[in-house]
Amino acid sequence: MNTVPAQTPPVAPPPQVDPPHASEATRLLCAGTYLDAEYRDRVIDELYLMEHRVVAPSLGYDAARVLAHALRARQVELAWSGGVLGLLTVGVVASGWWLLLLVIPGLLLTLGRWVRGASSDPPTRRRLPAFWLRWGGRVLLAYLFVMSLAIGLGLYEVAGESDGSRSLFISVAQGILQFDQVSKLEAWLALATLLAMAGCVAGQQLHFTRVLRGELSPRQFPDAAQDPAEEVGGRRFQSRKHRIRVEQHAPLIMYHEARPFCGAGAAQDTWVLAVELRPDPEKARQAIGNATILAAVRPLIEQLREVAESSEREGRVVRDRLRRLRIDECVFLPMEGLPHREDAPYDQQTFEWHRTRAVEEGGEKRRHFLRVRVGGWEEELAVTVFVRVHTQGRMLMLEVAPHVLYPVRADFKDADHEAYAFADRNVLGKTVHVLARMASAPGQALVALGRPAVRGWRRLTGEFAGGLPEGPALSVRELGAEPDGSLFQSMDVDRYLKSVQDRIAYGVKTSLAAAGYQTDEFVQKIVNISNGGVNIESVRGSTFAVGDQARATTTVQAHTTSGGQTPPRRGTARDGQ
């Protein structure tokens, strides 16, 4: 077995990039914790409450800072929600329960929003009942508001019997709420309470706007030391934040057996190539090992950072994201079996020990990879290629596992627009916006206070505390990502992947040739895979052809098997010469 050679220095160091805690992806994910309560709760569950679970690798962002803003957003929401429910309780008692009737439309609006769901195009079975609930709530709220105003101004006497008539709706309401009359003072108190709740809604909106224009603005966000969210949560949060920042960028990746690449994004055409090492009779054969091949591949990939000679001569600034390509080595270790989360060996000495041994072995659980990453679109589009080489028994196995993290959700990106749109509205526009949200404020407050109550009960019962340590179950970056990218972004993904994969193949081919081995079979299989074909070892049910002018034909057997099924097709290939 060969010893691991000294690491080759990079051909061209990558240009200076923003640190993960200051990246645009981190900023948008932090803003998303104020916009989406479900996303915020999952961030808190995974990074804060699941104490036994290792955090997923954070590629191009800082999970600890996202958690900090998630905790702060929850504190802010709980404070305003508590204010709304406090006002509601006082108002209900002071108004003789008349305010409770005014809250019912808001509950209908909240229920309608829940029935419709978060989809922009919900199915008819959701859209239709949500439509009736929301418009029924709006009409009912307008009716009750006008009725309360009429009672307060003395234009309508609920208890008046002189005309022998009474509103059918008010009679039904009295039968439900068991009151005999509503005085002018009680009507005014109910309206005043509604206005006070509207003030809470406006205050929460203004606070969100101030956060986005302040610590979450592109200008101030890179200065993490001045971020108030970094100080929330007390000693427990500070301890959890330190642990996350130790784990998330470590080259030693502790993984869950079912989710080894958690955090890297969606897999893109993972392939494994195996070729026989055939000595070239015209060359002297030399020993070849995994580290030798990777040492040849690495500088070829690093050359992708180099700019065109014409641009370098003219002194032009080159913005190609391949200049920021980063390449390092990582070792995957299973988390199962460790007694405590803190026992994971993240120190550099232990990593070097594992790397030295894992690079030359073909283990099933401990695996060494060369990790190549390109962060495009301000770190919103992260393309990562994991490369593993293994030689044994006169065979060479090449494993390439590309993964893509697509951009952050569109509604998270729109947070800036939403905040500035509210701040730039005139008085009438702000009033209408606040009143529209005020109707559903009680229902939203109940939901907001109910979520931590459920989680508190789960903590008391020990649901979050027990269990042996395990690898990450999800990535907060993957949770906040779009399912795919735009056409431009898809083109960039293809360009990054093809550039890196071409250099990997060329590096392996060069290593084989330098060690005195034939490369024809390897080249044929690389061409086949690059053209989107199937692996050449598995041609059952497929056709393939190798060469620029190759043609593939397919013949179908006429007979059937004993089971009455037509046997699979057999492919034949011609070289076209």
Backbone torsions as a table, in degrees:
resi	resn	phi	psi	omega
1	MET	NA	136.2	-177.5
2	ASN	-78.8	150.4	171.8
3	THR	-77.9	155.9	-178.1
4	VAL	-77.4	121.9	-179.1
5	PRO	-71.9	164.4	177.2
6	ALA	-62.8	145.5	-177.1
7	GLN	-68.8	132.3	179.4
8	THR	-73.3	131.4	179.3
9	PRO	-66.3	149.7	-179.3
10	PRO	-58.5	143.7	177.7
11	VAL	-65.9	-43.9	177.9
12	ALA	-143.4	119.3	-178.2
13	PRO	-64.5	144.5	-179.4
14	PRO	-67.1	146.7	177.1
15	PRO	-60.7	159.6	-179.7
16	GLN	-63.8	130.1	179.5
17	VAL	-123.6	163.4	178.3
18	ASP	-65.8	140.3	175.4
19	PRO	-64.3	158.5	-176.2
20	PRO	-55.8	-37.4	-176.8
21	HIS	-70.0	-12.9	-179.1
22	ALA	-112.2	7.5	-176.5
23	SER	-73.1	160.2	178.7
24	GLU	-66.2	-34.5	177.8
25	ALA	-61.9	-41.9	177.9
26	THR	-63.0	-43.8	-179.0
27	ARG	-61.0	-44.1	-178.7
28	LEU	-68.9	-37.4	176.9
29	LEU	-65.8	-37.7	175.9
30	CYS	-63.0	-42.5	177.8
31	ALA	-63.8	-34.3	-179.9
32	GLY	-64.2	-26.4	178.6
33	THR	-68.2	-21.5	176.5
34	TYR	-86.9	-19.8	-175.0
35	LEU	-94.5	-38.2	-171.7
36	ASP	-120.2	107.9	-178.2
37	ALA	-65.9	-35.5	-179.9
38	GLU	-66.2	-43.6	177.2
39	TYR	-62.8	-42.7	179.2
40	ARG	-60.7	-41.9	-179.4
41	ASP	-65.7	-38.1	179.9
42	ARG	-70.1	-34.1	174.8
43	VAL	-62.9	-45.9	-179.0
44	ILE	-66.4	-41.2	179.0
45	ASP	-60.5	-48.1	-173.0
46	GLU	-74.0	-41.3	-172.1
47	LEU	-96.7	-19.5	-173.1
48	TYR	-115.9	-44.4	-175.3
49	LEU	-87.5	-36.1	179.1
50	MET	-78.6	80.2	-173.0
51	GLU	-68.4	-24.0	-176.1
52	HIS	-89.1	-2.1	-172.5
53	ARG	-104.8	129.2	178.6
54	VAL	-70.9	146.4	179.4
55	VAL	-78.4	146.7	178.6
56	ALA	-70.6	152.7	175.6
57	PRO	-55.5	134.7	-177.6
58	SER	-104.2	102.7	-176.5
59	LEU	-95.3	104.0	177.0
60	GLY	84.0	12.0	178.2
61	TYR	-152.5	172.2	-178.3
62	ASP	-118.9	107.5	-178.7
63	ALA	-66.7	-30.5	-179.4
64	ALA	-65.1	-37.5	179.4
65	ARG	-72.7	-34.2	174.6
66	VAL	-62.8	-42.2	177.4
67	LEU	-62.8	-40.3	179.6
68	ALA	-58.7	-44.4	179.9
69	HIS	-74.5	-28.5	175.5
70	ALA	-64.6	-43.5	177.9
71	LEU	-65.7	-40.3	179.9
72	ARG	-67.9	-41.5	178.0
73	ALA	-61.8	-38.0	178.1
74	ARG	-67.2	-40.7	177.5
75	GLN	-60.7	-43.9	179.9
76	VAL	-63.9	-44.6	-179.6
77	GLU	-63.2	-42.0	179.6
78	LEU	-64.7	-38.0	-179.9
79	ALA	-64.7	-48.8	-179.8
80	TRP	-68.2	-38.0	178.5
81	SER	-65.2	-40.2	175.6
82	GLY	-61.7	-38.3	176.5
83	GLY	-63.3	-42.1	179.5
84	VAL	-63.7	-46.8	-179.1
85	LEU	-69.8	-31.7	175.4
86	GLY	-64.5	-45.9	176.2
87	LEU	-62.1	-38.7	-179.8
88	LEU	-63.5	-43.0	-179.1
89	THR	-63.5	-46.9	179.7
90	VAL	-64.5	-42.5	-177.9
91	GLY	-65.8	-37.2	179.7
92	VAL	-63.5	-43.5	179.7
93	VAL	-68.0	-43.8	-175.7
94	ALA	-70.2	-30.3	-175.9
95	SER	-94.1	12.1	179.9
96	GLY	63.3	38.3	177.1
97	TRP	70.9	3.0	178.0
98	TRP	-66.8	-33.7	179.8
99	LEU	-63.9	-30.3	-179.6
100	LEU	-61.6	-34.5	178.0
101	LEU	-68.3	-33.9	179.4
102	LEU	-72.1	-19.2	-178.9
103	VAL	-81.8	-23.5	-177.2
104	ILE	-56.4	-43.7	177.2
105	PRO	-59.0	-36.9	178.1
106	GLY	-63.8	-37.6	176.8
107	LEU	-65.8	-35.6	176.0
108	LEU	-64.5	-39.7	177.7
109	LEU	-64.0	-42.4	178.3
110	THR	-63.7	-42.5	178.5
111	LEU	-64.2	-38.8	177.8
112	GLY	-64.0	-39.4	177.4
113	ARG	-65.3	-37.9	179.7
114	TRP	-69.3	-39.6	179.8
115	VAL	-66.1	-39.2	-179.0
116	ARG	-67.0	-36.1	-179.9
117	GLY	84.4	-179.6	-176.1
118	ALA	-89.2	-7.0	-177.9
119	SER	-68.8	142.8	177.3
120	SER	-73.6	-21.2	178.8
121	ASP	-134.2	75.9	-176.9
122	PRO	-71.9	159.1	177.7
123	PRO	-68.4	163.7	-176.8
124	THR	-61.6	-35.3	-179.9
125	ARG	-62.8	-20.9	174.6
126	ARG	-98.9	-40.2	-174.3
127	ARG	-65.2	-41.9	-175.6
128	LEU	-66.5	-52.8	178.2
129	PRO	-63.9	-33.0	177.6
130	ALA	-64.9	-37.4	178.5
131	PHE	-61.4	-47.3	-178.5
132	TRP	-68.1	-37.9	178.6
133	LEU	-65.4	-44.2	-176.2
134	ARG	-70.6	-45.6	-180.0
135	TRP	-73.4	-32.9	173.8
136	GLY	-62.4	-40.7	177.5
137	GLY	-64.4	-40.5	180.0
138	ARG	-65.8	-45.8	-180.0
139	VAL	-64.4	-43.4	179.6
140	LEU	-63.7	-40.1	179.0
141	LEU	-64.4	-43.3	179.1
142	ALA	-62.9	-40.8	179.4
143	TYR	-63.3	-47.7	-178.6
144	LEU	-66.8	-35.8	179.3
145	PHE	-65.0	-46.4	178.1
146	VAL	-63.3	-39.4	178.7
147	MET	-63.6	-42.7	179.3
148	SER	-64.6	-40.7	179.1
149	LEU	-65.6	-38.7	178.3
150	ALA	-65.8	-39.0	177.8
151	ILE	-65.6	-43.3	-179.5
152	GLY	-64.1	-34.7	179.6
153	LEU	-85.0	-2.0	179.4
154	GLY	79.1	15.5	-179.5
155	LEU	-85.4	-10.9	-179.3
156	TYR	-147.1	120.3	179.6
157	GLU	-99.6	111.8	-178.5
158	VAL	-65.6	-38.1	-176.3
159	ALA	-88.9	-0.5	-176.6
160	GLY	-66.8	129.4	-179.1
161	GLU	-112.5	0.3	-170.6
162	SER	-67.0	-36.3	-176.9
163	ASP	-88.8	0.0	177.3
164	GLY	68.3	11.9	-180.0
165	SER	-130.0	155.6	-179.8
166	ARG	-153.1	146.2	-179.8
167	SER	-60.1	129.4	179.0
168	LEU	-60.1	-40.1	-178.9
169	PHE	-65.2	-42.0	179.9
170	ILE	-66.2	-36.8	177.9
171	SER	-62.5	-44.7	177.6
172	VAL	-61.9	-42.8	179.7
173	ALA	-62.4	-40.4	178.2
174	GLN	-63.9	-37.3	179.0
175	GLY	-65.8	-32.2	179.5
176	ILE	-77.8	-47.8	-172.3
177	LEU	-90.5	-5.1	175.9
178	GLN	58.8	49.3	170.9
179	PHE	-124.9	156.0	-175.4
180	ASP	-95.8	-30.6	-178.3
181	GLN	-160.4	160.5	177.0
182	VAL	-121.0	120.7	-179.6
183	SER	-83.8	168.1	177.3
184	LYS	-62.2	-40.4	-179.9
185	LEU	-62.2	-42.6	-179.4
186	GLU	-65.6	-37.5	177.4
187	ALA	-64.0	-43.3	179.0
188	TRP	-66.6	-37.6	178.1
189	LEU	-64.7	-37.6	177.8
190	ALA	-64.7	-43.6	178.7
191	LEU	-66.4	-39.0	178.5
192	ALA	-63.2	-38.3	178.4
193	THR	-65.4	-40.0	176.6
194	LEU	-61.0	-41.8	178.0
195	LEU	-65.1	-36.7	177.9
196	ALA	-65.8	-40.3	176.4
197	MET	-65.5	-35.3	175.3
198	ALA	-62.9	-35.4	175.8
199	GLY	-63.1	-37.5	176.3
200	CYS	-64.3	-41.9	178.6
201	VAL	-62.7	-44.4	178.7
202	ALA	-63.9	-40.1	178.9
203	GLY	-63.2	-40.6	178.6
204	GLN	-65.7	-40.2	179.1
205	GLN	-66.3	-41.3	178.9
206	LEU	-66.4	-35.9	177.3
207	HIS	-64.7	-43.6	177.8
208	PHE	-61.7	-41.5	177.7
209	THR	-63.6	-40.7	179.9
210	ARG	-65.8	-36.8	178.0
211	VAL	-66.0	-44.3	-178.8
212	LEU	-68.7	-33.2	177.9
213	ARG	-84.4	-9.3	-179.0
214	GLY	-108.1	-103.7	-172.9
215	GLU	-67.7	-20.1	177.6
216	LEU	-99.9	9.9	176.8
217	SER	-76.7	151.5	179.3
218	PRO	-57.0	-26.7	-178.0
219	ARG	-77.8	-40.4	-175.5
220	GLN	-95.5	-20.8	-173.0
221	PHE	-60.2	-38.7	-179.6
222	PRO	-58.4	-22.3	-179.7
223	ASP	-87.7	85.4	-176.9
224	ALA	-67.8	-25.3	-178.5
225	ALA	-65.5	-25.8	-179.8
226	GLN	-98.4	11.7	-179.0
227	ASP	-86.5	116.4	-179.8
228	PRO	-60.9	-26.2	-177.8
229	ALA	-65.6	-23.7	-178.8
230	GLU	-67.7	-15.8	-176.4
231	GLU	-104.0	2.4	-178.3
232	VAL	-82.0	163.9	170.4
233	GLY	91.6	-13.4	177.0
234	GLY	74.2	-161.7	-174.8
235	ARG	-65.3	-35.4	-179.3
236	ARG	-63.1	-43.7	179.2
237	PHE	-67.0	-41.4	179.8
238	GLN	-60.7	-39.6	177.5
239	SER	-65.8	-42.5	179.6
240	ARG	-67.1	-38.5	179.6
241	LYS	-63.3	-42.5	178.3
242	HIS	-63.4	-42.5	-180.0
243	ARG	-63.5	-41.3	179.4
244	ILE	-62.7	-43.2	-177.5
245	ARG	-72.6	-19.3	172.0
246	VAL	-75.9	-39.1	-172.4
247	GLU	-85.3	-36.0	-164.9
248	GLN	-71.0	-27.2	-179.0
249	HIS	-115.8	13.3	-178.4
250	ALA	-73.4	141.9	176.6
251	PRO	-71.4	-15.4	174.8
252	LEU	-93.2	112.7	-172.8
253	ILE	-103.6	114.1	175.9
254	MET	-88.2	119.6	-170.5
255	TYR	-122.4	161.7	171.2
256	HIS	-90.9	139.4	-174.5
257	GLU	-57.3	-34.2	-178.2
258	ALA	-83.3	-15.2	-175.7
259	ARG	-137.7	66.2	-174.1
260	PRO	-65.6	-34.3	-176.9
261	PHE	-103.1	27.1	179.0
262	CYS	-58.3	129.5	-179.1
263	GLY	104.3	-18.9	-177.8
264	ALA	-87.0	-13.3	179.3
265	GLY	104.7	-157.1	-176.8
266	ALA	-84.8	135.1	178.6
267	ALA	-68.8	141.1	-178.5
268	GLN	-126.3	99.3	172.6
269	ASP	52.7	56.7	174.5
270	THR	-65.4	134.9	179.7
271	TRP	-142.2	151.0	177.9
272	VAL	-123.5	127.8	-177.4
273	LEU	-119.3	132.0	179.0
274	ALA	-126.1	129.0	178.1
275	VAL	-133.1	152.1	177.6
276	GLU	-84.1	136.1	178.4
277	LEU	-82.1	99.4	180.0
278	ARG	-102.7	121.5	179.4
279	PRO	-62.5	141.7	175.9
280	ASP	-86.8	117.9	-175.6
281	PRO	-63.5	-17.8	-177.5
282	GLU	-93.5	0.3	-177.7
283	LYS	-128.5	155.0	175.5
284	ALA	-80.4	130.0	-176.6
285	ARG	-82.2	139.0	178.3
286	GLN	-124.3	158.3	177.1
287	ALA	-65.9	141.4	-179.8
288	ILE	-134.1	138.2	-179.8
289	GLY	-137.3	174.3	-178.3
290	ASN	-60.3	-47.5	-178.0
291	ALA	-64.2	-34.2	178.9
292	THR	-63.5	-43.2	179.7
293	ILE	-66.7	-45.1	-179.4
294	LEU	-64.8	-34.5	178.1
295	ALA	-65.0	-28.3	176.7
296	ALA	-81.6	-31.4	-178.3
297	VAL	-73.8	-39.7	-171.6
298	ARG	-58.5	-51.4	-179.7
299	PRO	-63.9	-28.9	177.6
300	LEU	-66.9	-38.9	176.8
301	ILE	-68.9	-39.1	-178.7
302	GLU	-65.4	-24.7	177.9
303	GLN	-65.4	-16.8	177.5
304	LEU	-64.2	-17.0	177.8
305	ARG	-74.5	-20.2	-174.3
306	GLU	-69.4	141.8	-179.5
307	VAL	-89.2	165.8	177.5
308	ALA	-65.1	147.1	-177.3
309	GLU	-62.7	-36.0	179.7
310	SER	-63.6	-41.8	178.8
311	SER	-66.8	-36.9	-179.1
312	GLU	-68.6	-38.3	179.4
313	ARG	-67.5	-39.4	-177.2
314	GLU	-82.2	-6.9	178.1
315	GLY	71.1	23.8	-179.8
316	ARG	-79.8	149.0	177.4
317	VAL	-79.3	124.5	-179.9
318	VAL	-100.2	125.3	-174.8
319	ARG	-104.5	8.6	-179.8
320	ASP	-61.3	130.8	-176.5
321	ARG	-68.2	-17.6	176.4
322	LEU	-64.3	-20.1	175.7
323	ARG	-66.9	-22.2	179.1
324	ARG	-99.8	18.9	178.0
325	LEU	-60.9	135.6	178.1
326	ARG	-120.3	137.7	-177.9
327	ILE	-135.4	132.0	178.3
328	ASP	-151.4	-178.2	178.8
329	GLU	-115.4	141.8	178.4
330	CYS	-137.9	153.3	178.8
331	VAL	-123.8	129.1	178.6
332	PHE	-94.6	128.9	175.8
333	LEU	-127.3	138.8	177.2
334	PRO	-71.5	138.7	179.5
335	MET	-76.8	-27.6	-177.5
336	GLU	-62.2	133.8	179.4
337	GLY	111.5	-20.6	177.8
338	LEU	-80.6	140.7	-178.5
339	PRO	-74.6	-29.9	-177.5
340	HIS	-140.5	152.5	178.1
341	ARG	-61.4	-35.7	-178.4
342	GLU	-69.9	-11.0	-179.2
343	ASP	-81.2	-5.2	178.9
344	ALA	-62.8	128.5	-172.6
345	PRO	-84.3	88.3	-176.8
346	TYR	-95.9	-1.4	-178.4
347	ASP	-71.6	156.1	-174.6
348	GLN	-64.2	-37.2	-178.9
349	GLN	-63.5	-43.2	179.2
350	THR	-67.1	-39.0	177.4
351	PHE	-60.2	-45.5	179.5
352	GLU	-61.7	-36.0	177.9
353	TRP	-63.4	-45.6	179.2
354	HIS	-69.1	-40.1	-178.1
355	ARG	-63.3	-43.4	-178.4
356	THR	-60.3	-36.4	-178.3
357	ARG	-87.1	-35.6	-175.6
358	ALA	-75.1	-27.5	-175.5
359	VAL	-65.8	-26.5	-177.7
360	GLU	-107.0	10.9	-179.5
361	GLU	-120.5	159.4	178.8
362	GLY	-110.1	41.9	-176.4
363	GLY	-61.6	155.2	179.8
364	GLU	-83.6	-35.9	-175.4
365	LYS	-99.9	-47.6	176.2
366	ARG	-88.6	120.8	-175.8
367	ARG	-134.0	138.4	178.1
368	HIS	-103.2	135.6	178.6
369	PHE	-133.2	146.5	163.6
370	LEU	-89.0	122.9	-173.7
371	ARG	-109.8	120.7	-179.5
372	VAL	-114.5	127.2	-175.6
373	ARG	-134.4	136.2	175.1
374	VAL	-123.1	122.2	178.5
375	GLY	-103.6	103.0	-179.6
376	GLY	-102.4	167.5	176.5
377	TRP	53.3	53.8	179.5
378	GLU	55.4	45.8	178.6
379	GLU	66.1	13.9	175.9
380	GLU	-84.7	-23.9	178.9
381	LEU	-116.4	101.7	-175.7
382	ALA	-107.7	116.1	178.6
383	VAL	-107.8	121.6	-177.5
384	THR	-125.5	131.5	178.4
385	VAL	-119.8	120.7	176.7
386	PHE	-98.6	127.3	-176.2
387	VAL	-121.5	131.2	178.8
388	ARG	-136.9	133.7	179.8
389	VAL	-122.8	139.0	178.2
390	HIS	-144.3	128.7	177.9
391	THR	-118.7	129.4	178.8
392	GLN	-166.3	141.1	175.8
393	GLY	58.0	43.0	-179.7
394	ARG	59.3	26.5	175.6
395	MET	-126.7	145.8	173.6
396	LEU	-116.8	124.8	177.1
397	MET	-110.9	125.4	178.2
398	LEU	-116.0	119.7	179.4
399	GLU	-111.6	125.3	178.2
400	VAL	-126.5	119.8	-176.2
401	ALA	-124.2	89.2	177.3
402	PRO	-78.5	142.1	176.9
403	HIS	-136.2	148.5	-177.7
404	VAL	-131.0	128.4	169.1
405	LEU	-99.1	114.8	-178.0
406	TYR	-80.5	168.0	-173.7
407	PRO	-59.8	162.2	179.1
408	VAL	-65.1	151.1	-176.3
409	ARG	-50.7	144.7	-176.3
410	ALA	-63.5	-36.9	-179.2
411	ASP	-69.6	-27.4	174.0
412	PHE	-69.2	-37.7	177.9
413	LYS	-67.0	-29.1	-178.2
414	ASP	-81.2	1.8	-178.7
415	ALA	-59.9	-42.5	178.6
416	ASP	-61.2	-43.8	-179.1
417	HIS	-64.4	-41.0	-179.2
418	GLU	-64.5	-43.6	-179.3
419	ALA	-65.7	-45.1	-178.7
420	TYR	-71.4	-32.2	177.8
421	ALA	-63.1	-41.5	178.4
422	PHE	-67.9	-43.2	-177.6
423	ALA	-67.0	-29.7	-176.4
424	ASP	-90.4	-1.5	178.4
425	ARG	-73.8	158.3	174.9
426	ASN	-79.1	179.6	-175.4
427	VAL	-60.4	-43.4	-179.4
428	LEU	-63.4	-42.9	-180.0
429	GLY	-63.2	-41.1	178.2
430	LYS	-67.0	-37.9	-179.9
431	THR	-64.2	-45.3	179.2
432	VAL	-63.1	-41.5	179.9
433	HIS	-61.9	-44.1	-178.2
434	VAL	-69.3	-43.6	-179.6
435	LEU	-63.9	-34.6	178.3
436	ALA	-65.1	-35.5	178.7
437	ARG	-83.3	-25.1	-178.5
438	MET	-62.9	-34.6	-176.9
439	ALA	-61.7	-37.6	-178.2
440	SER	-96.6	5.1	-177.3
441	ALA	-59.9	-44.1	179.1
442	PRO	-60.8	-43.2	178.4
443	GLY	-64.0	-42.1	178.1
444	GLN	-64.0	-37.7	179.3
445	ALA	-65.9	-40.2	177.6
446	LEU	-62.4	-41.8	178.9
447	VAL	-66.0	-42.4	-178.3
448	ALA	-63.5	-39.5	179.0
449	LEU	-79.9	-21.4	179.6
450	GLY	-74.9	-33.8	-178.8
451	ARG	-62.2	-52.1	178.3
452	PRO	-65.3	-27.2	176.9
453	ALA	-65.1	-41.2	178.1
454	VAL	-65.4	-42.9	179.6
455	ARG	-68.4	-33.1	175.4
456	GLY	-63.8	-39.7	177.1
457	TRP	-65.6	-39.4	178.6
458	ARG	-65.9	-33.4	176.3
459	ARG	-70.1	-40.4	179.4
460	LEU	-63.5	-34.0	179.6
461	THR	-83.8	0.9	175.5
462	GLY	80.7	18.2	-177.1
463	GLU	-68.7	-33.5	-176.8
464	PHE	-91.9	-13.3	-169.4
465	ALA	-95.9	-32.2	-171.0
466	GLY	-85.9	-179.6	174.8
467	GLY	98.0	150.7	175.1
468	LEU	-72.6	157.4	-179.6
469	PRO	-63.0	148.3	179.9
470	GLU	-146.0	164.8	179.2
471	GLY	-71.8	173.0	-176.8
472	PRO	-64.4	142.8	177.9
473	ALA	-95.3	-27.2	179.9
474	LEU	-157.9	165.9	177.6
475	SER	-116.3	130.7	179.7
476	VAL	-66.5	-24.3	175.7
477	ARG	-71.8	-42.0	177.8
478	GLU	-66.8	-35.3	177.2
479	LEU	-63.0	-33.6	-176.9
480	GLY	-98.0	22.2	-176.7
481	ALA	-107.1	152.1	172.6
482	GLU	-72.9	154.7	179.5
483	PRO	-67.0	-25.0	176.6
484	ASP	-156.2	178.0	-177.4
485	GLY	-111.6	-177.3	177.6
486	SER	-75.8	176.4	179.8
487	LEU	-63.0	-43.5	177.5
488	PHE	-59.6	-43.2	-178.5
489	GLN	-68.0	-37.8	176.5
490	SER	-64.4	-38.4	176.3
491	MET	-64.3	-38.8	177.9
492	ASP	-66.1	-40.1	177.5
493	VAL	-59.3	-46.5	179.1
494	ASP	-61.6	-40.2	-178.9
495	ARG	-66.5	-44.5	179.4
496	TYR	-62.4	-47.1	-176.1
497	LEU	-65.5	-45.2	-178.7
498	LYS	-65.2	-37.0	178.6
499	SER	-64.4	-46.8	-178.3
500	VAL	-68.6	-44.2	-178.3
501	GLN	-65.2	-34.9	178.0
502	ASP	-64.8	-41.7	178.5
503	ARG	-67.5	-36.4	177.3
504	ILE	-62.2	-48.6	-178.9
505	ALA	-62.6	-42.5	-179.6
506	TYR	-65.4	-38.9	179.0
507	GLY	-64.6	-42.4	178.5
508	VAL	-65.9	-43.5	178.9
509	LYS	-60.4	-43.8	179.2
510	THR	-62.2	-40.7	179.0
511	SER	-64.2	-42.3	179.1
512	LEU	-63.6	-43.5	-179.5
513	ALA	-66.0	-40.4	-179.2
514	ALA	-66.9	-29.5	-179.9
515	ALA	-86.1	0.5	176.2
516	GLY	87.9	31.5	179.7
517	TYR	-115.9	152.9	176.5
518	GLN	-70.5	148.0	-176.3
519	THR	-121.8	0.7	-175.7
520	ASP	-61.0	-47.8	-178.1
521	GLU	-62.8	-41.5	179.5
522	PHE	-62.3	-43.6	-179.7
523	VAL	-63.2	-41.5	179.9
524	GLN	-61.3	-43.1	-178.2
525	LYS	-70.4	-35.5	177.1
526	ILE	-65.0	-42.6	178.0
527	VAL	-61.3	-42.7	-179.6
528	ASN	-61.8	-46.0	-179.5
529	ILE	-68.7	-40.2	-179.1
530	SER	-63.1	-30.1	178.7
531	ASN	-85.5	7.7	177.5
532	GLY	84.4	14.7	-179.9
533	GLY	-81.6	-179.5	177.6
534	VAL	-87.7	164.1	176.6
535	ASN	-60.5	134.6	-173.4
536	ILE	-66.6	-20.7	177.5
537	GLU	-72.4	-18.5	-175.3
538	SER	-123.6	91.8	-177.7
539	VAL	-107.6	6.3	-178.0
540	ARG	-67.2	119.5	-179.8
541	GLY	81.9	11.8	-177.6
542	SER	-138.3	164.2	172.2
543	THR	-121.8	152.4	179.0
544	PHE	-150.8	160.3	177.0
545	ALA	-149.6	147.0	-177.8
546	VAL	-121.5	133.2	178.9
547	GLY	118.5	155.8	-176.0
548	ASP	-65.3	-32.9	-177.6
549	GLN	-111.3	25.5	-176.0
550	ALA	-72.8	149.6	175.9
551	ARG	-129.0	138.8	179.9
552	ALA	-116.5	133.6	176.9
553	THR	-123.0	156.9	-177.9
554	THR	-128.9	133.4	175.2
555	THR	-118.2	145.2	-177.9
556	VAL	-116.7	127.0	177.0
557	GLN	-68.0	140.7	-177.4
558	ALA	-81.8	-29.1	-174.9
559	HIS	-80.6	167.3	-179.9
560	THR	-119.6	163.5	177.5
561	THR	-78.9	174.0	-178.9
562	SER	-63.9	-21.7	179.7
563	GLY	-83.5	0.2	178.5
564	GLY	86.5	9.6	-178.6
565	GLN	-106.1	147.9	176.2
566	THR	-73.0	131.3	-179.2
567	PRO	-66.3	163.0	-179.0
568	PRO	-64.8	155.9	179.4
569	ARG	-72.3	152.8	177.9
570	ARG	-117.3	131.9	-177.9
571	GLY	-99.4	146.6	173.4
572	THR	-125.9	142.6	-176.1
573	ALA	-119.3	140.6	175.3
574	ARG	-120.9	147.3	-178.0
575	ASP	-84.3	-7.2	175.1
576	GLY	77.2	9.1	-177.4
577	GLN	-99.2	NA	NA
